[in-house]
């Protein structure tokens, strides 16, 4: 039976699955579906069938893996660009959804959507700025600054920053197909799998997690000094390991060296508040996508 009140669609488009949700005017989720990521045609077709004509959609928000063109008015707006995901480079995500469903579609990166979700409904409620770092198969950062998502020439590609790499301590050359030993090439879940020979979730070696915490702490320090967000949320499958965030916080205190002083965290208690796990858990991305849809609906 078709619902009567307008609803909002949210899509977290990931490399292994697309999570679709329908939410009411207040953001309450009414229905969800998980769709495996296969080919663009099959995946987007299944998304269209989920939303179909049973929901009176007002708008759809999409947070997708990237890189992706998020610049409205650009000739390639809504397209996934030079992704290493086989078969998905140059895929138009926005146009098929807009044509099939006949509603406004707003697109963001998956990490920007997650940042928006945590800022509006999770760990960042009441703050003017927040950064969300995902450490999973890949690494990415989304950010809210001055109450808006950060864009520039394109969108942040923080996973590809350079961080110190000591080849004596860590002879692994990195696995990024573009940069070798960038942050993602050294500290992503894929990097851990290749370096240690098994997935992060099956890795119990303390030295492996100390090395991972070192790389993540270096990234968080760079993020702190670059954007100065009021809070940094670290999510993703790798970040769920119980020892990682405590190790990252402890290492950050040493890396910062007390500079420049307050209001940046200078003790364990404030560091616990500054670097946190997602309050929304693995729902941050799809909640943020719904918030994108709520913002995309034309004013009455």
GILINKA-V933126 format. One line per field, one symbol per residue. ss: DSSP state (H for helix, E for strand, L for the rest). phi: phi as a letter, one per 30 degrees, with the letter a starting at -180 (. if undefined). burial: b if it has 24 or more other C-alpha atoms within 12 Angstrom, else e. Layout:
BEGIN
ss: ???
phi: ???
burial: ???
END
This chain:
BEGIN
ss: LLLLLLEEEEEEELLLEEEEEEELLLLLEEEEEEEELLLHHHHHHHHHHHHLLLLLEEEEEEEELLLELLLLLLLLLLEELLLLLLLLLLLELHHHHHHHHLLEEEEEEHHHHHHHHHHHHLLLLLLLLEEEEEELLLEEEEEEELLEELLLLLLLLHHHLLLLLLLLLLLLLLLELLLELLHHHHHLHHHHHHHHLLLHHHLLLHHHHHHHHHHHHHHHHHHHHHHLLLLEEEELLHHHLLLHHHHHHHHHHHHHLLLLLLLLLLLHHHHHHHEELLLLHHHHHHHHHHHHHHHHLLLL
phi: .ddcdebccbbcccdcacccbbbdddjddcabaccddcdedddddddddddhcdcddcabcbcbdbdbdccejdeceicdcddddeicdiddcdedddddcibdbccbddddddddddddbbdcejcdaaccccbbebbabcbcbhibddbaebbebddcdcbebcdddbdedjbddcbicdeddcbddddddddciadedcccddddddddddddddddddddddchddacccbjdddddddddeddddddddddhiccjeddebbeddddddcbddddidcedddddddddddddddd
burial: eeeeebbbbbbbbbbebbbbbbbbbebeeebbbebebeebeebbbbbbebbeeebbbbbbbbbbbbbbbbeeeeeebbbbbebebeebebbbbbebbbebbebbbbbbbbbbbbbbbbbbbbbbeebebbbbbbbbbbbbbbbbbeeebbeeeebbbbbbbebebeeeebebbbbbeeeebbbbbbbbbbbbbebbeeebbebeeeebbbbbbbbbbbbbbbbbeebbbbbbbbbbbbbbbeebbbbbbbbbbebbeeeeeeebbbeeeebbbbbbbbbbbbbbbbbbbbbbbbbbbeee
END
